[in-house]
Amino acid sequence: MQTSKWASLSIPGTQLAEARLQCHHAAQLNTRLARGFVAAQPDDSHTSMVWDVAAAALVGRPVSSFRLGLRIPDLTLVLLGSPGETIADFPLDGRTFADGLGWLGERLRAIDLDPAPLALPIHFSLDDHPLLHGAAFRLHGSEPLFEELAKWYGNAAWAFDFLSSPLRCWPPHFDIAASIAKGKSTVGVGMSPGDKTYDQPYFYVTPWPYPEAASLPPLTLGRWHTEGWTGAVLMADEVLSQRDQPRYIREFLDSALAAVR
């Protein structure tokens, strides 16, 4: 298993929204690639990505001799070969989603694969954004925000290293999470970079089936979210206020897991 170190977080989570949205849209290049060239799985995990510590990238499943990744700190597509090998890269700054598709199609043609499946739409809807209408990705001038967003994914990989379940980034919501099975029940443990519910990153622990709100025990850290879904959440603003951020995260996870059990 790859190991990582905690990277200190310092930028208010609400400032990361645009960087998160751009990366979320860029990650759909891998969704299209996976739907066309990776064997489908019932849980849709063939479209998921994992955090590659060395590459500082979210990386998809292998296609032929490469894996497609999104290097978040500099908003760059990367093709990774053997461990430590970068075959090619494509900075997205100033380019459109269509440009990314074109580059990826060229890489597929180079290994004698027909890129036609890349034209098929993804199987879920994203929130409206200028990138959906031909706008270009923008990194210049916002580099620290993308670097901070990458820290959230790297820190999540560090925080969840005690789990035996696979840690995956799911393309619909762009969260990185694992599932713990307990009989007929499951507990989801993850980190969302922000969404419609909260406009900043947050860690969460969610039991399934959802318990009645009235039966939820008090939490030592964080709070219960009960509208639409049920889970213990710890917001970015709370993490940034702590001197020992990694210890605070681990204490939240320990207390939340104890509460849902």
Contacts in CASP RR format, 6 or more apart in sequence:
PFRMAT RR
TARGET T0000
AUTHOR 0000-0000-0000
METHOD contacts of the structure
MODEL  1
MQTSKWASLSIPGTQLAEARLQCHHAAQLNTRLARGFVAAQPDDSHTSMV
WDVAAAALVGRPVSSFRLGLRIPDLTLVLLGSPGETIADFPLDGRTFADG
LGWLGERLRAIDLDPAPLALPIHFSLDDHPLLHGAAFRLHGSEPLFEELA
KWYGNAAWAFDFLSSPLRCWPPHFDIAASIAKGKSTVGVGMSPGDKTYDQ
PYFYVTPWPYPEAASLPPLTLGRWHTEGWTGAVLMADEVLSQRDQPRYIR
EFLDSALAAVR
1 161 0 8 1.000
2 52 0 8 1.000
2 53 0 8 1.000
2 54 0 8 1.000
2 157 0 8 1.000
3 53 0 8 1.000
3 158 0 8 1.000
3 161 0 8 1.000
4 53 0 8 1.000
4 154 0 8 1.000
4 155 0 8 1.000
4 157 0 8 1.000
4 158 0 8 1.000
4 161 0 8 1.000
5 158 0 8 1.000
6 155 0 8 1.000
6 158 0 8 1.000
6 245 0 8 1.000
6 246 0 8 1.000
7 151 0 8 1.000
7 154 0 8 1.000
7 155 0 8 1.000
8 151 0 8 1.000
8 245 0 8 1.000
9 148 0 8 1.000
9 151 0 8 1.000
9 152 0 8 1.000
9 155 0 8 1.000
9 236 0 8 1.000
9 239 0 8 1.000
9 240 0 8 1.000
9 245 0 8 1.000
10 148 0 8 1.000
10 240 0 8 1.000
11 144 0 8 1.000
11 145 0 8 1.000
11 148 0 8 1.000
12 200 0 8 1.000
12 236 0 8 1.000
12 237 0 8 1.000
12 240 0 8 1.000
13 199 0 8 1.000
13 200 0 8 1.000
13 201 0 8 1.000
13 236 0 8 1.000
13 237 0 8 1.000
13 240 0 8 1.000
14 199 0 8 1.000
14 200 0 8 1.000
15 145 0 8 1.000
16 145 0 8 1.000
16 148 0 8 1.000
16 149 0 8 1.000
16 152 0 8 1.000
16 193 0 8 1.000
16 194 0 8 1.000
16 200 0 8 1.000
16 201 0 8 1.000
17 194 0 8 1.000
17 199 0 8 1.000
17 200 0 8 1.000
18 142 0 8 1.000
18 145 0 8 1.000
19 142 0 8 1.000
19 145 0 8 1.000
19 146 0 8 1.000
19 148 0 8 1.000
19 149 0 8 1.000
20 149 0 8 1.000
20 174 0 8 1.000
20 193 0 8 1.000
20 194 0 8 1.000
20 201 0 8 1.000
21 127 0 8 1.000
21 129 0 8 1.000
21 131 0 8 1.000
22 75 0 8 1.000
22 131 0 8 1.000
22 137 0 8 1.000
22 138 0 8 1.000
22 139 0 8 1.000
23 70 0 8 1.000
23 72 0 8 1.000
23 75 0 8 1.000
23 146 0 8 1.000
23 149 0 8 1.000
23 174 0 8 1.000
23 193 0 8 1.000
24 126 0 8 1.000
24 174 0 8 1.000
24 193 0 8 1.000
25 97 0 8 1.000
25 126 0 8 1.000
25 129 0 8 1.000
25 131 0 8 1.000
25 132 0 8 1.000
26 70 0 8 1.000
26 75 0 8 1.000
26 77 0 8 1.000
26 92 0 8 1.000
26 97 0 8 1.000
26 137 0 8 1.000
27 49 0 8 1.000
27 58 0 8 1.000
27 70 0 8 1.000
27 169 0 8 1.000
27 171 0 8 1.000
27 174 0 8 1.000
28 97 0 8 1.000
28 122 0 8 1.000
28 126 0 8 1.000
28 171 0 8 1.000
29 68 0 8 1.000
29 70 0 8 1.000
29 77 0 8 1.000
29 97 0 8 1.000
29 100 0 8 1.000
29 101 0 8 1.000
29 104 0 8 1.000
30 47 0 8 1.000
30 49 0 8 1.000
30 58 0 8 1.000
30 60 0 8 1.000
30 68 0 8 1.000
30 69 0 8 1.000
30 70 0 8 1.000
30 171 0 8 1.000
31 47 0 8 1.000
31 122 0 8 1.000
31 171 0 8 1.000
32 101 0 8 1.000
32 117 0 8 1.000
32 118 0 8 1.000
32 120 0 8 1.000
32 122 0 8 1.000
33 60 0 8 1.000
33 63 0 8 1.000
33 68 0 8 1.000
33 104 0 8 1.000
33 118 0 8 1.000
34 46 0 8 1.000
34 47 0 8 1.000
34 60 0 8 1.000
34 61 0 8 1.000
34 63 0 8 1.000
35 46 0 8 1.000
35 47 0 8 1.000
35 117 0 8 1.000
35 120 0 8 1.000
35 122 0 8 1.000
35 123 0 8 1.000
36 117 0 8 1.000
36 118 0 8 1.000
36 120 0 8 1.000
37 63 0 8 1.000
37 64 0 8 1.000
37 108 0 8 1.000
37 113 0 8 1.000
37 117 0 8 1.000
38 46 0 8 1.000
38 47 0 8 1.000
38 61 0 8 1.000
38 62 0 8 1.000
38 63 0 8 1.000
39 46 0 8 1.000
40 46 0 8 1.000
44 170 0 8 1.000
45 166 0 8 1.000
45 168 0 8 1.000
46 61 0 8 1.000
47 170 0 8 1.000
47 171 0 8 1.000
48 60 0 8 1.000
48 61 0 8 1.000
48 168 0 8 1.000
48 169 0 8 1.000
48 170 0 8 1.000
48 171 0 8 1.000
49 58 0 8 1.000
49 59 0 8 1.000
49 60 0 8 1.000
49 69 0 8 1.000
49 70 0 8 1.000
49 168 0 8 1.000
49 169 0 8 1.000
49 171 0 8 1.000
50 58 0 8 1.000
50 59 0 8 1.000
50 60 0 8 1.000
50 166 0 8 1.000
50 167 0 8 1.000
50 168 0 8 1.000
50 169 0 8 1.000
51 57 0 8 1.000
51 58 0 8 1.000
51 59 0 8 1.000
51 153 0 8 1.000
51 154 0 8 1.000
51 156 0 8 1.000
51 157 0 8 1.000
51 167 0 8 1.000
51 169 0 8 1.000
51 176 0 8 1.000
52 58 0 8 1.000
52 59 0 8 1.000
52 69 0 8 1.000
52 80 0 8 1.000
53 154 0 8 1.000
53 157 0 8 1.000
54 83 0 8 1.000
54 84 0 8 1.000
55 69 0 8 1.000
55 71 0 8 1.000
55 78 0 8 1.000
55 80 0 8 1.000
55 84 0 8 1.000
55 86 0 8 1.000
56 71 0 8 1.000
56 72 0 8 1.000
56 73 0 8 1.000
56 150 0 8 1.000
56 154 0 8 1.000
57 69 0 8 1.000
57 70 0 8 1.000
57 71 0 8 1.000
57 72 0 8 1.000
57 78 0 8 1.000
57 80 0 8 1.000
58 69 0 8 1.000
58 70 0 8 1.000
58 72 0 8 1.000
58 153 0 8 1.000
58 169 0 8 1.000
59 67 0 8 1.000
59 68 0 8 1.000
59 69 0 8 1.000
59 70 0 8 1.000
59 80 0 8 1.000
60 67 0 8 1.000
60 68 0 8 1.000
60 69 0 8 1.000
61 67 0 8 1.000
63 108 0 8 1.000
63 113 0 8 1.000
64 111 0 8 1.000
64 113 0 8 1.000
65 81 0 8 1.000
65 87 0 8 1.000
65 111 0 8 1.000
66 79 0 8 1.000
66 80 0 8 1.000
66 81 0 8 1.000
66 87 0 8 1.000
66 107 0 8 1.000
67 79 0 8 1.000
67 80 0 8 1.000
67 81 0 8 1.000
68 77 0 8 1.000
68 78 0 8 1.000
68 79 0 8 1.000
68 80 0 8 1.000
68 104 0 8 1.000
69 77 0 8 1.000
69 78 0 8 1.000
69 79 0 8 1.000
69 80 0 8 1.000
70 76 0 8 1.000
70 77 0 8 1.000
70 78 0 8 1.000
71 77 0 8 1.000
71 78 0 8 1.000
71 89 0 8 1.000
72 146 0 8 1.000
72 149 0 8 1.000
72 150 0 8 1.000
72 153 0 8 1.000
73 143 0 8 1.000
73 146 0 8 1.000
73 147 0 8 1.000
73 150 0 8 1.000
74 91 0 8 1.000
74 93 0 8 1.000
74 139 0 8 1.000
74 143 0 8 1.000
74 146 0 8 1.000
75 91 0 8 1.000
75 92 0 8 1.000
75 93 0 8 1.000
75 137 0 8 1.000
75 139 0 8 1.000
75 146 0 8 1.000
76 89 0 8 1.000
76 90 0 8 1.000
76 91 0 8 1.000
76 92 0 8 1.000
77 89 0 8 1.000
77 90 0 8 1.000
77 91 0 8 1.000
77 92 0 8 1.000
77 100 0 8 1.000
77 103 0 8 1.000
77 104 0 8 1.000
78 86 0 8 1.000
78 88 0 8 1.000
78 89 0 8 1.000
78 90 0 8 1.000
79 86 0 8 1.000
79 87 0 8 1.000
79 88 0 8 1.000
79 89 0 8 1.000
79 107 0 8 1.000
80 86 0 8 1.000
80 87 0 8 1.000
81 87 0 8 1.000
88 107 0 8 1.000
90 100 0 8 1.000
90 103 0 8 1.000
90 104 0 8 1.000
91 139 0 8 1.000
92 99 0 8 1.000
92 100 0 8 1.000
92 137 0 8 1.000
92 139 0 8 1.000
93 136 0 8 1.000
93 137 0 8 1.000
93 138 0 8 1.000
93 139 0 8 1.000
93 140 0 8 1.000
94 136 0 8 1.000
94 137 0 8 1.000
94 138 0 8 1.000
94 139 0 8 1.000
94 140 0 8 1.000
95 136 0 8 1.000
95 137 0 8 1.000
96 131 0 8 1.000
96 134 0 8 1.000
96 135 0 8 1.000
96 136 0 8 1.000
96 137 0 8 1.000
97 131 0 8 1.000
97 132 0 8 1.000
97 134 0 8 1.000
97 137 0 8 1.000
98 134 0 8 1.000
101 118 0 8 1.000
101 119 0 8 1.000
102 115 0 8 1.000
102 118 0 8 1.000
104 115 0 8 1.000
104 118 0 8 1.000
105 115 0 8 1.000
105 118 0 8 1.000
106 115 0 8 1.000
108 114 0 8 1.000
108 115 0 8 1.000
108 118 0 8 1.000
109 115 0 8 1.000
122 171 0 8 1.000
124 171 0 8 1.000
124 172 0 8 1.000
126 132 0 8 1.000
127 196 0 8 1.000
129 135 0 8 1.000
131 137 0 8 1.000
139 146 0 8 1.000
149 193 0 8 1.000
152 191 0 8 1.000
152 193 0 8 1.000
152 201 0 8 1.000
152 236 0 8 1.000
153 169 0 8 1.000
153 176 0 8 1.000
153 191 0 8 1.000
153 193 0 8 1.000
155 191 0 8 1.000
155 245 0 8 1.000
155 246 0 8 1.000
155 249 0 8 1.000
156 167 0 8 1.000
156 176 0 8 1.000
156 190 0 8 1.000
156 191 0 8 1.000
156 203 0 8 1.000
157 167 0 8 1.000
157 176 0 8 1.000
158 246 0 8 1.000
159 191 0 8 1.000
159 203 0 8 1.000
159 246 0 8 1.000
159 249 0 8 1.000
159 250 0 8 1.000
159 253 0 8 1.000
160 167 0 8 1.000
160 178 0 8 1.000
160 189 0 8 1.000
160 190 0 8 1.000
163 178 0 8 1.000
163 180 0 8 1.000
163 189 0 8 1.000
165 178 0 8 1.000
165 179 0 8 1.000
165 180 0 8 1.000
165 181 0 8 1.000
166 178 0 8 1.000
167 176 0 8 1.000
167 177 0 8 1.000
167 178 0 8 1.000
168 176 0 8 1.000
168 177 0 8 1.000
168 178 0 8 1.000
169 175 0 8 1.000
169 176 0 8 1.000
170 176 0 8 1.000
170 177 0 8 1.000
173 192 0 8 1.000
173 195 0 8 1.000
174 192 0 8 1.000
174 193 0 8 1.000
174 194 0 8 1.000
174 195 0 8 1.000
175 190 0 8 1.000
175 191 0 8 1.000
175 192 0 8 1.000
175 193 0 8 1.000
175 195 0 8 1.000
176 190 0 8 1.000
176 191 0 8 1.000
177 188 0 8 1.000
177 189 0 8 1.000
177 190 0 8 1.000
177 191 0 8 1.000
178 188 0 8 1.000
178 189 0 8 1.000
178 190 0 8 1.000
179 186 0 8 1.000
179 187 0 8 1.000
179 188 0 8 1.000
179 189 0 8 1.000
180 186 0 8 1.000
180 187 0 8 1.000
180 188 0 8 1.000
180 189 0 8 1.000
182 261 0 8 1.000
185 207 0 8 1.000
185 208 0 8 1.000
185 209 0 8 1.000
186 207 0 8 1.000
186 208 0 8 1.000
187 205 0 8 1.000
187 206 0 8 1.000
187 207 0 8 1.000
187 208 0 8 1.000
187 257 0 8 1.000
187 260 0 8 1.000
187 261 0 8 1.000
188 204 0 8 1.000
188 205 0 8 1.000
188 206 0 8 1.000
188 207 0 8 1.000
188 208 0 8 1.000
189 204 0 8 1.000
189 205 0 8 1.000
189 206 0 8 1.000
189 253 0 8 1.000
189 257 0 8 1.000
190 203 0 8 1.000
190 204 0 8 1.000
190 205 0 8 1.000
191 201 0 8 1.000
191 202 0 8 1.000
191 203 0 8 1.000
191 204 0 8 1.000
192 198 0 8 1.000
192 201 0 8 1.000
192 202 0 8 1.000
192 204 0 8 1.000
193 201 0 8 1.000
194 200 0 8 1.000
194 201 0 8 1.000
194 202 0 8 1.000
197 225 0 8 1.000
197 227 0 8 1.000
198 233 0 8 1.000
198 235 0 8 1.000
200 235 0 8 1.000
200 236 0 8 1.000
200 237 0 8 1.000
201 235 0 8 1.000
201 236 0 8 1.000
202 233 0 8 1.000
202 234 0 8 1.000
202 235 0 8 1.000
202 236 0 8 1.000
203 233 0 8 1.000
203 234 0 8 1.000
203 239 0 8 1.000
203 249 0 8 1.000
203 252 0 8 1.000
203 253 0 8 1.000
204 225 0 8 1.000
204 231 0 8 1.000
204 232 0 8 1.000
204 233 0 8 1.000
204 234 0 8 1.000
205 231 0 8 1.000
205 232 0 8 1.000
205 253 0 8 1.000
205 256 0 8 1.000
205 257 0 8 1.000
205 259 0 8 1.000
205 260 0 8 1.000
206 229 0 8 1.000
206 230 0 8 1.000
206 231 0 8 1.000
206 232 0 8 1.000
206 260 0 8 1.000
207 230 0 8 1.000
207 231 0 8 1.000
207 260 0 8 1.000
210 229 0 8 1.000
210 230 0 8 1.000
210 231 0 8 1.000
211 230 0 8 1.000
211 260 0 8 1.000
213 224 0 8 1.000
213 226 0 8 1.000
213 230 0 8 1.000
216 224 0 8 1.000
216 226 0 8 1.000
216 230 0 8 1.000
216 259 0 8 1.000
217 259 0 8 1.000
218 259 0 8 1.000
219 232 0 8 1.000
219 255 0 8 1.000
219 256 0 8 1.000
219 259 0 8 1.000
220 251 0 8 1.000
220 252 0 8 1.000
220 255 0 8 1.000
221 234 0 8 1.000
221 238 0 8 1.000
221 248 0 8 1.000
221 251 0 8 1.000
221 252 0 8 1.000
221 255 0 8 1.000
221 256 0 8 1.000
222 232 0 8 1.000
222 233 0 8 1.000
222 234 0 8 1.000
222 235 0 8 1.000
222 238 0 8 1.000
222 252 0 8 1.000
222 256 0 8 1.000
223 232 0 8 1.000
223 233 0 8 1.000
224 230 0 8 1.000
224 231 0 8 1.000
224 232 0 8 1.000
224 233 0 8 1.000
225 231 0 8 1.000
225 232 0 8 1.000
225 233 0 8 1.000
231 256 0 8 1.000
231 260 0 8 1.000
232 252 0 8 1.000
232 256 0 8 1.000
232 259 0 8 1.000
232 260 0 8 1.000
234 249 0 8 1.000
234 252 0 8 1.000
234 256 0 8 1.000
238 248 0 8 1.000
239 245 0 8 1.000
239 248 0 8 1.000
239 249 0 8 1.000
242 248 0 8 1.000
END
